[in-house]
Amino acid sequence: MRAGIVLVAGWLAVLFCTGSVHAAEAARGAPDSPTQTAYLAEQLRKDPVYISDQLPREVPRSTAPDFAREARRLGVSTYVIVLPSSSFGAEPSAVLAGVHDRLGRKGLYVAIGDTGIDAVQTYGVSLPGAEDASRATLYELAYDATPREVFRHFVEVVTSGHAHQRAEQARAASEDDPDGPPSVHTDRTDRENQSFVTGIAVTGIPLTALLITVYALQRRRVRRAAATATATGGADRPSAAGGVRVPATRGGAKAVGGRTTATDGKATAHGKATAHGGKKAAAGKKAGTGAKGSGSGRKGTGGRKGAGGPGPYPRERLLPLLAAAAVLGGLIAFTATQVFDDTTSGDGSRPTAADMRARIDRVTDGLRRDPLYTDPESPPVLDATERAHLRRRLRALDVPVVIAAVPSSTDDESGGNRDLLAKALHTRLGRDLLIVLADPGSGSIDLVNYGTRVDDMYLINRPRDLSYPQSTDPPLGHRLDQLLTYVSKSPKAKAGHMPYEPPAADDPVEEKALPGLFTGDFEPGLVIGTFLAGLLFGLVAAACGIVRRINRRRRTATGAPGDDRSPAPTEPSTAWLRRNARQELDALTPALEPVAALSEDSQRRAWECLDAAALLIDGDSDGRIDADATPAALACAIVLARAGRTAIGEPDAARFVCHRNPLHGVAHKRVQVPPEGGGRARARARARSLPVCEACRLTLGPVLRLRPSGSARRGAHAPYATLPGPLAALGDGTEIDQLTRDVREYFGVH
């Protein structure tokens, strides 16, 4: 009897102690449902880098070695926790402190959420700049940086040794630029913009270059054709490539200063060849030779009716340009593929099949052991008492029901689709049951019936506050208890119900993949590029036309030829003289065309100047400056052409030019110049009154000096008055009219 009593008492004591232990464990968190910090500490004990299985699309667990490799660069023990930002709650640093207390290891603890670094703490180690590096990373990286890129940037800032300076600079920059740093990755919208810009460039740039090139070549053909037509038609002589464009006869009667007479409608030049300067003075020497009829009936003038335009651009010359434009477009397209070379909008990490099913495996294993599964990575929303109560309610139901309190996000394996999560759990569990999905963060509750005999309409019409909580609603545990009560009272259905098949989630690789550069808005870009090319070509053509009109007006405008538009060097080169002689004659010729607008005196003096200038530099009568034209002849032609332009607007002003340097232009004043030499001859001689320009009136400038021969590349310059030719007479103050007579006499033209 005594032995039996002792055995029973001992057995009861054992049962009592066991129950007390289980009750105590349940009170502080049962082992089957560890707290968040305990669970994370246990995971870090296995591996210093823990990545949640709830973010496989953004941070696959297979990238843990990359985090570990970056952590080793810090030189201290580093523990990295990557969770959804909502799982850290309001105090991520408190989570790190709890994990450290559970783990009991020194080192750097880093909490990384799906939006960046949430907290950084050091325990027992010294790592200067860790906090500053966290702030610098926050300000320096854009919102689309992945957690792996965020951690890599954090390590780079810490190891740079300038974490504090970078944090301050980044903070100041963020205040100046509220939009923040530029995006790290190219998204689909960016790719559409890139495709659009590429399309514009592929057609716009080559087509613009083609149109402008053809336009320029066609303009050159027009000028050449006009010059050829005027030369062969008896009107203006060609001025291209250094030609001297000389107008035809005035009214069909007199071509040069009244020296060419009209006979039977044709102009005949009276002249004879002389040996002066090796020039030819044969018949037809003058500017109007070969002109037919009256001035109103002349043919061959460039741009006039009957001139015979060059026609469209030849096809055989257009084909190479088209090929070059096509090659240019291909080069632009190839360059665009090298510049816009992104193929994914992420950091290039690709989740494996194990990454995508890790959370399903974890939740399924938990539900096989217990009908109530709470996510250990999330802050606890059910205490031990609520969990024990819900387990009893679940076991008492005559309908198989499981509760999975796990969060959902767009980065999980189902893409945030709760129906897909329920389907995956049902498939893995392999039995009919009513699945209740509760989100610890939002508090929402979803029910999915897989084959149980419960009236679905009854479940659909359940109280709204059980599924979509409000701020005044009771906590999640209380609402789950209400839901189980509601399910226990639901009417039975005749047969089990299967929900509609939810759509499949997007493939994580395809979801991040960018469309091709030559897709999407590329074709609209081609069209817009064509229109822009036409618009730009029109603007260029209009601008060129305006410039030509302005230049034409400047050439025909009257004024002092010796102003700022006509520089007058003291020792001009032969190339300068040839270039300016051509330009001055080209400017004088069109000014003589509106004959009716000029007075008789202006016409006479201007035509005589043009005739004399042509005799000086166009001895071959081919419309081009002679190759053997001397510097003195070229300078004299420039002086005459400028005087002719001045005579058009102000005939009296063209009588004299500056005797110091005739290239200075007209002379409006005269000065007394003492005689040269010395002794008695200088005393007996009187000072001479010579014309000067306004600048030389104030201060006499240097005398114009020219090379004796244009063919000599080297040689000393000599005063122009000492050189042979009509130009020397200007040194004595000769009038322009006398100079034109001297030129005709010099070449034997009467």
Secondary structure by P-SEA (a helix, b strand, c coil): caaaaaaaaaaaaaaaaaaaaaaaaaaacccccccaaaaaaaaaaaccbbbbccccccccccaaaaaaaaaaaaccbbbbbbcccccccccaaaaaaaaaaaaccccbbbbbccccccccccccccccaaaaaaaaaaaaccccccaaaaaaaaaaaaaccaaaaaaaaaaaaaaacccccccccccaaaaaaaaaaaaaaacaaaaaaaaaaaaaaaaaaaaaaaaaaaaaaccccccccbbbbbbccccccccccccccccccbbbbbbbbcccccccccccccccccccccccccccccccccccccccccaaaaaaaaaaaaaaaaaaaaaaaaaaccccccccccccccccaaaaaaaaaaaaaccccccccccccccaaaaaaaaaaaaacccbbbbbbccccccccccccaaaaaaaaaaaaccbbbbbbbbcccbbbbbbbccccccaaaaaaccccccccccccccaaaaaaaaaaaaaacccccbbbbccccccccccccccccccccccaaaaaaaaaaaaaaaaaaaaaaaaaaaaaaaaaaaacccccccccbbbbccccaaaaaaaaaaaaaaaaaaacccccccaaaaaaaaaaaaaaaaaccccccccccccccaaaaaaaaaaaaaaaaaaccccccccccccccccccccbbbbbcccccccccccbbbbbbbbcccccccccccbbbbccccccccccccccccccccccccccccaaaaaaaaaaaaccc
